Amino acid sequence: MIGPTARFKTYASTPSSRASKARGSGRPAAGRAAPSTAVIPTPMPSRAFRFIELIYLLCRGLRATRVAEFATSVGMSTLYFAAAIRDNGGGTVIGSEIVPAKVETAKRNLAEAGLADYAEIREGDARKTLRDLGGPVDFVLIDGWPGESGPSLAREVIGIVAPQLRVGGYVMNDNAEPDYLDFIRDPKNGFVSMTLPLKGGTELSLKLR
């Protein structure tokens, strides 16, 4: 089965969550589901579909069974992670989201898509909820909003999850926070990295050691 694709045209987000996503606002400090009847805001930009299709393909190629993401929001990428894990034979995607209403929407989307058994959404600040992922992870998505001052959330979260990512695993970031890029591109941290022409600059990194 080829996982969730652009065939998913509807995603059960609440009107308020759709509106906040459209405005590019409404996501506090920390914390983002595919197939079936999930509700994706329409019209859904093709570049966004390419991004989540890439997530699915990479996880299938890795035979991923344990994945982590920050931030879950209403669960769009979570659906694709969960579909890949299901199609790989089983496992768990661990998501983190700080907004209770978004946690409930993400869980509903997963349930409606028949993927709830492959996901665990942790409510709270990702700097706490992702400290223990229960074992080595194959793939990490870091997609929270950039902060206004101090270390970015992306930089703080990568410092927490990098030691839990297995050698040969991937981490993806699509906000290109400068301090995150400084960390992930520094050879001493054990990654090789490249920028993909997606969503204005998506960083894909492979853990070598």
Protein Blocks (a to p, Z undefined) as FASTA:
>chain_A
ZZddfklmbdcddfklmmmmmnopaiafbdcdfehjbccdddddfklmmmmmmmmmmmmm
nopabdcdddfklommmmmmmmmmmmnopacdddddfblklmmmmmmmmmmnopmmmccc
dedjfklmmmpgoiacfbdcdfbdcdfedjdfklmmmmmmmmmpcghiacddfklpaklm
mmmmmmknopacddddeehiaaddddfZZ
